[in-house]
């Protein structure tokens, strides 16, 4: 299952091999990607193919509101292709309440 992890600042700090094939990016080639950089590389639309503002992307909702979210979306990849995915993002919150980041899983819709 494709998995991506961002830290509390939104830096993309990890994604696994299944995510590489969907995202078109290899972790061992790019390493961590700052939030402003990865956010500029992707486009997200709803089922009617209308752009979704970044603050409403599942990963961003989990990051900024620290709440889990799941949504079916279209994601425009850096290589120009589009993928229809079910995207679920869950915040990581430490035992003491410290917000650590977000884990997202996604799969082809």
Secondary structure, DSSP 8 states (H G I E B T S, - for coil): -EEEEEETT--EEEE-HHHHHHHT--HHHH--B-HHHHHHH-EEE-TT--B--GGGSHHHHHHHH---EEEEEEEE-TTS-EEEEEEEEEEEE-TTS-EEEEEEEEEE-
